């Protein structure tokens, strides 16, 4: 029986953390991956997340329109999942939400690559993240088949922005590819 599925709704009283998450990203090659359900970039460089002292290498990142996680029942315009794996095979995902606002240069690079335009050869991962890296933590699952459980989720509380044109370009590729919110069951936020 599946009891720890993702995504979930994040209530206003969920504990917010500022320590225990170190993102060592920088730039990676901009390599579009093959994912039928989401815009995906495969990682071929050394980028990592340190979560509670444990290292997880970045495997890939992908997008969902709208966001999969909700805050108080509300979806953001887009969600970005940075999927990591430890040397032992454990999975961790850092989730970032995006709302409409000023254009995002890193998102612009992805949009250009999708359009086959003259996109940069590298993607600045730090440009995808909000300045405030406060997060909510819980144990869940992958949000795409096979929905494997045992995934350490770190959902950033502050949203980043992307322009209406950038959102339209991403939505045109994969609109409505968000898995519905799943029940928390007996879980609690960490």
KEKELO-835562 format. One line per 4 residues: number of its first residue (from 1); their letters; for each residue y, x, z of C-alpha. Coordinates in nm, 4 decimals. Layout:
<nodes>
NUM) a) Y/X/Z | ... .
</nodes>
This chain:
<nodes>
1) xxxx) 0.0000/0.0000/0.0000 | 0.3436/0.1336/-0.0903 | 0.5738/0.1246/0.2103 | 0.8239/0.4009/0.1346 .
5) xxxx) 0.9667/0.3237/-0.2091 | 1.3045/0.4094/-0.3583 | 1.5842/0.3288/-0.4229 | 1.7192/0.1537/-0.1143 .
9) xxxx) 2.0384/-0.0125/-0.0020 | 2.2488/0.2078/0.2241 | 2.4199/0.0065/0.4981 | 2.7555/0.1049/0.6502 .
13) xxxx) 2.5878/0.2119/0.9765 | 2.3483/0.4638/0.8153 | 2.3837/0.8076/0.9802 | 2.6012/1.0427/0.7731 .
17) xxxx) 2.5262/1.4164/0.7749 | 2.7413/1.7132/0.6821 | 2.4985/1.9958/0.7678 | 2.1482/2.0711/0.6446 .
21) xxxx) 2.2196/2.0510/0.2701 | 2.3246/2.3551/0.0705 | 2.3525/2.3163/-0.3066 | 2.3256/2.6449/-0.4962 .
25) xxxx) 2.3978/2.5254/-0.8453 | 2.6611/2.6846/-1.0671 | 2.5926/2.6535/-1.4406 | 2.2627/2.5952/-1.6179 .
29) xxxx) 2.1789/2.5838/-1.9901 | 2.2555/2.2402/-2.1348 | 1.9075/2.1449/-2.2560 | 1.8480/1.7766/-2.3230 .
33) xxxx) 1.5049/1.6667/-2.2037 | 1.2673/1.4016/-2.3262 | 1.2715/1.1002/-2.0966 | 1.2329/0.7510/-2.2460 .
37) xxxx) 1.3961/0.5812/-1.9452 | 1.6985/0.8018/-1.8719 | 1.9360/1.0638/-2.0086 | 1.7741/1.3838/-1.8785 .
41) xxxx) 1.8672/1.7525/-1.8685 | 1.5843/1.9989/-1.8038 | 1.6625/2.3035/-1.5921 | 1.5692/2.6477/-1.7174 .
45) xxxx) 1.7838/2.8473/-1.4734 | 1.7802/2.9377/-1.1074 | 1.9508/2.6491/-0.9276 | 1.8380/2.5236/-0.5905 .
49) xxxx) 1.8978/2.2992/-0.2957 | 1.8352/2.4215/0.0564 | 1.7408/2.1203/0.2667 | 1.6994/2.1744/0.6387 .
53) xxxx) 1.6205/2.5400/0.5714 | 1.3625/2.4750/0.2963 | 1.4266/2.5843/-0.0642 | 1.3750/2.3446/-0.3535 .
57) xxxx) 1.4277/2.4590/-0.7125 | 1.6075/2.2243/-0.9501 | 1.3611/2.0879/-1.2070 | 1.5743/1.8356/-1.3955 .
61) xxxx) 1.8533/1.5848/-1.3616 | 1.8779/1.2377/-1.5084 | 2.1057/0.9349/-1.5043 | 2.0766/0.5641/-1.4369 .
65) xxxx) 2.3261/0.2945/-1.5421 | 2.4051/0.1337/-1.3000 | 2.3231/0.3467/-0.9959 | 1.9864/0.2792/-0.8370 .
69) xxxx) 2.0916/0.3171/-0.4738 | 2.3401/0.0622/-0.3513 | 2.5955/0.0852/-0.0725 | 2.6190/-0.2418/0.1207 .
73) xxxx) 2.4540/-0.4183/-0.1719 | 2.6897/-0.2818/-0.4387 | 2.5808/-0.0644/-0.7333 | 2.8075/0.2107/-0.8648 .
77) xxxx) 2.8641/0.2333/-1.2410 | 2.6189/0.5243/-1.2749 | 2.3803/0.7271/-1.0638 | 2.2744/1.0872/-1.1147 .
81) xxxx) 1.9482/1.2207/-0.9678 | 1.9007/1.5961/-0.9305 | 1.5241/1.6399/-0.8892 | 1.3989/1.9453/-0.6992 .
85) xxxx) 1.0569/2.0845/-0.6131 | 0.9553/2.3390/-0.3498 | 0.7089/2.6230/-0.4115 | 0.4535/2.4092/-0.2265 .
89) xxxx) 0.5110/2.1135/-0.4583 | 0.7206/1.8945/-0.2257 | 0.9893/1.6879/-0.4002 | 1.3524/1.6338/-0.2992 .
93) xxxx) 1.6195/1.4410/-0.4870 | 1.9959/1.4676/-0.4446 | 2.1646/1.1489/-0.5680 | 2.5281/1.1209/-0.6764 .
97) xxxx) 2.7031/0.7972/-0.7681 | 2.9847/0.7672/-1.0204 | 3.2637/0.5117/-1.0479 | 3.5109/0.4612/-1.3300 .
101) xxxx) 3.8184/0.6791/-1.3005 | 3.9357/1.0109/-1.4422 | 3.7096/1.1756/-1.7003 | 3.4544/1.4238/-1.5696 .
105) xxxx) 3.4335/1.7499/-1.7641 | 3.0623/1.8057/-1.6891 | 2.9754/1.4484/-1.7920 | 3.1834/1.5086/-2.1053 .
109) xxxx) 2.9572/1.8029/-2.1941 | 2.6501/1.5796/-2.1613 | 2.8084/1.3039/-2.3709 | 2.8970/1.5577/-2.6419 .
113) xxxx) 2.5389/1.6902/-2.6429 | 2.3995/1.3363/-2.6738 | 2.6307/1.2694/-2.9664 | 2.5218/1.5929/-3.1364 .
117) xxxx) 2.8763/1.7214/-3.1159 | 2.9858/2.0760/-3.0397 | 2.8807/2.0733/-2.6751 | 2.8999/2.3798/-2.4530 .
121) xxxx) 2.5788/2.5781/-2.4152 | 2.5939/2.5459/-2.0369 | 2.6456/2.2647/-1.7888 | 2.8527/2.3147/-1.4730 .
125) xxxx) 2.6411/2.1376/-1.2100 | 2.9090/2.1750/-0.9442 | 3.1375/1.9648/-1.1663 | 2.8942/1.6756/-1.1282 .
129) xxxx) 2.9330/1.6713/-0.7507 | 3.2109/1.5213/-0.5399 | 3.4100/1.7625/-0.3238 | 3.2882/1.5858/-0.0089 .
133) xxxx) 2.9138/1.6503/0.0165 | 2.8422/1.4238/0.3161 | 2.5092/1.2485/0.2694 | 2.2582/0.9950/0.3944 .
137) xxxx) 1.8935/1.1058/0.4281 | 1.5658/0.9156/0.4114 | 1.2060/0.9531/0.2964 | 1.1152/0.7608/-0.0165 .
141) xxxx) 0.9568/0.7822/-0.3596 | 1.0267/0.8649/-0.7196 | 1.2085/0.5754/-0.8867 | 1.0121/0.6080/-1.2103 .
145) xxxx) 0.6349/0.5924/-1.2660 | 0.4161/0.6919/-1.0904 | 0.6556/0.6068/-0.7999 | 0.4975/0.8799/-0.5855 .
149) xxxx) 0.6001/0.8728/-0.2204 | 0.6853/1.1650/0.0068 | 1.0197/1.2414/-0.1617 | 1.3053/1.3711/0.0564 .
153) xxxx) 1.6205/1.1845/-0.0540 | 1.9751/1.3062/0.0069 | 2.2237/1.0492/-0.1239 | 2.5835/1.1721/-0.1312 .
157) xxxx) 2.8147/0.9167/0.0277 | 3.1256/0.9882/-0.1811 | 3.1253/0.8956/-0.5475 | 3.2462/1.1137/-0.8320 .
161) xxxx) 3.4303/0.9714/-1.1330 | 3.3709/0.9367/-1.5043 | 3.5897/0.7725/-1.7649 | 3.5245/0.4307/-1.9177 .
165) xxxx) 3.4477/0.6034/-2.2512 | 3.1986/0.8394/-2.0861 | 3.0292/0.5493/-1.9087 | 3.0127/0.3507/-2.2344 .
169) xxxx) 2.8484/0.6450/-2.4138 | 2.5837/0.6840/-2.1423 | 2.5278/0.3106/-2.1074 | 2.4763/0.2847/-2.4855 .
173) xxxx) 2.1797/0.5193/-2.4513 | 2.0198/0.3662/-2.1421 | 2.1747/0.0492/-2.0067 | 2.0021/-0.1243/-1.7185 .
177) xxxx) 1.7525/0.1542/-1.6462 | 1.7919/0.1208/-1.2687 | 1.4899/0.0285/-1.0618 | 1.5623/-0.2616/-0.8235 .
181) xxxx) 1.6375/-0.1798/-0.4610 | 1.3204/-0.1595/-0.2514 | 1.2738/-0.2758/0.1098 | 1.3117/-0.0211/0.3903 .
185) xxxx) 1.0078/-0.1692/0.5691 | 0.9473/0.0294/0.8909 | 1.1562/0.3287/0.7789 | 1.4866/0.4344/0.9227 .
189) xx) 1.7504/0.6691/0.7876 | 1.7156/1.0239/0.9194 .
</nodes>
